[in-house]
Amino acid sequence: MSFNTFGHMFRFTSFGESHGAAIGCVVDGCPPRIPLQAADIQKYLDKRRPGQSRFTTQRQEPDTVKILSGVFFDEASGQQVTTGTPIMLQIDNVDQRSKDYSAIKDKYRPGHAGYVYDVKYGLHDYRGGGRASARETAARVAAGGIARKIVPGLSVRGALVQMGPHQIDRTRWDWNEVDNNPFFCPDPVQAKFFEDYLDGVRKAGSSCGAVIEVVAEGVPAGLGAPVYAKLDGDLAAALMGINAVKGVEIGDGFGVAALSGEDNADEMRMGNDNKPVFLSNHAGGILGGISSGQPVVARFAVKPTSSILTPRKTVDRYGRDTDISTKGRHDPCVGIRAVPIGEAMVACVLADHYLMHRGQVGEGTAWPFKPGA
Ligand SMILES: Cc1cc2nc3c(=O)[nH]c(=O)nc-3n(C[C@H](O)[C@H](O)[C@H](O)COP(=O)(O)O)c2cc1C
């Protein structure tokens, strides 16, 4: 079996390899009459694009997206809109340098997918990792650009909150700072520190990990289902499905184990708009697998890049011991470009659940009930 499709009602199938002609996806299930231009998608691809600072790979990919189907110029509204049919998005690969990989073509990079591909499929595309390359994540970011338009009033923002062992100071969190530094870091002081830290990591021929936090606001209460389609379960699967992700937390995550029941209780009071106000958000906006209307908060841990200059022990495809040192163009901290990818996966999960919720339950809610009703 080959699994290249995400989602249920909002679905996309991604295609392409790191060093193939193009990558992209076909999005199916997008409702009709949603205004959609390539620019709506391009702005998110531009955030993920490589080669934008000395802290990411120098591969120069413009990542220009083309919408090949599923849109139509609607004269009534005077704009291009979705038609409800499959939307094909294509992004050409223009800066492949396959020869960079010829020296390591028969050797496995420890931490990369070559060994397991060979065991499972009997071959692996050593040029950039083929399908295991994070080039594939451009397709996810493109699909996410459409997903963001499906839930009315939804905002999904991500930020890097830890690099290597160094966390940000959350009291300095400022969303406006995220686009002011090359790390998508909301703490301007720590962002300055990360420059020197990552320069040191790179010069040492090493790499480092990161933690990313994604916050979705404007998520209506009621998305998700209590047993096999828990919103938190689907978010965890979607984020864990990003290359190099080894851990996912929702709300306080692993931290809840240390809280008392009193501290963990997100107490409730009625607000002025006939909706409850939660006095804290340890749950990360999800109760019983269903969104509560609070911001949905997810964090994920990204491991250090496997491609490093420092030699490591490995074996080759013929079962011989050898050493490997990876030259060529790589991100010293892949967690940086994982920020827009995490945002996209959260947006896709929320769009999928929004459409499933609408399909089963419809719009609106009867809550709060009238006493005696
Ligand atoms: C944005 C991004 C860029 C990446 N670039 C590289 C890279 O240049 N070299 C590398 O070894 N891994 C890179 N990775 C990670 C690999 O794709 C990933 O480790 C590999 O597919 C094995 O999968 P796993 O780590 O999920 O087990 C990148 C990941 C992301 C999210």
The ligand as a Tripos MOL2 file, in Angstrom:
@<TRIPOS>MOLECULE
LIG
   31    33     1     0     0
SMALL
NO_CHARGES

@<TRIPOS>ATOM
      1 C1         12.0750   21.8230    6.3900 C.3       1 LIG1
      2 C2         12.8370   20.5390    6.5420 C.ar      1 LIG1
      3 C3         14.0630   20.4100    5.8680 C.ar      1 LIG1
      4 C4         14.8210   19.2350    5.9920 C.ar      1 LIG1
      5 N1         16.0420   19.1580    5.3890 N.ar      1 LIG1
      6 C5         16.8500   18.1000    5.6670 C.ar      1 LIG1
      7 C6         18.2020   18.0640    5.2020 C.ar      1 LIG1
      8 O1         18.6750   18.9690    4.5100 O.2       1 LIG1
      9 N2         18.9460   16.9850    5.5230 N.ar      1 LIG1
     10 C7         18.4640   15.9580    6.3130 C.ar      1 LIG1
     11 O2         19.1920   15.0330    6.6250 O.2       1 LIG1
     12 N3         17.1960   15.9750    6.7460 N.ar      1 LIG1
     13 C8         16.3830   17.0110    6.4590 C.ar      1 LIG1
     14 N4         15.1020   17.0220    6.9450 N.ar      1 LIG1
     15 C9         14.6150   15.8720    7.7170 C.3       1 LIG1
     16 C10        14.4060   14.6290    6.8850 C.3       1 LIG1
     17 O3         13.5000   14.8670    5.8250 O.3       1 LIG1
     18 C11        13.9040   13.4890    7.7810 C.3       1 LIG1
     19 O4         14.7040   13.4010    8.9240 O.3       1 LIG1
     20 C12        13.9550   12.1530    7.0480 C.3       1 LIG1
     21 O5         12.9580   12.1280    6.0500 O.3       1 LIG1
     22 C13        13.7200   10.9560    7.9690 C.3       1 LIG1
     23 O6         12.4450   11.0130    8.5520 O.3       1 LIG1
     24 P1         12.2020   11.1760   10.1360 P.3       1 LIG1
     25 O7         13.2310   12.1170   10.6470 O.co2     1 LIG1
     26 O8         10.8180   11.7160   10.2410 O.co2     1 LIG1
     27 O9         12.3680    9.8130   10.7330 O.co2     1 LIG1
     28 C14        14.3210   18.1670    6.8040 C.ar      1 LIG1
     29 C15        13.0860   18.2980    7.4580 C.ar      1 LIG1
     30 C16        12.3530   19.4820    7.3540 C.ar      1 LIG1
     31 C17        11.0590   19.6100    8.0960 C.3       1 LIG1
@<TRIPOS>BOND
     1     1     2 1
     2     2     3 ar
     3     2    30 ar
     4     3     4 ar
     5     4     5 ar
     6     4    28 ar
     7     5     6 ar
     8     6     7 ar
     9     6    13 1
    10     7     8 2
    11     7     9 ar
    12     9    10 ar
    13    10    11 2
    14    10    12 ar
    15    12    13 ar
    16    13    14 ar
    17    14    15 1
    18    14    28 ar
    19    15    16 1
    20    16    17 1
    21    16    18 1
    22    18    19 1
    23    18    20 1
    24    20    21 1
    25    20    22 1
    26    22    23 1
    27    23    24 1
    28    24    25 2
    29    24    26 1
    30    24    27 1
    31    28    29 ar
    32    29    30 ar
    33    30    31 1
@<TRIPOS>SUBSTRUCTURE
     1 LIG1         1 GROUP 0 **** ****
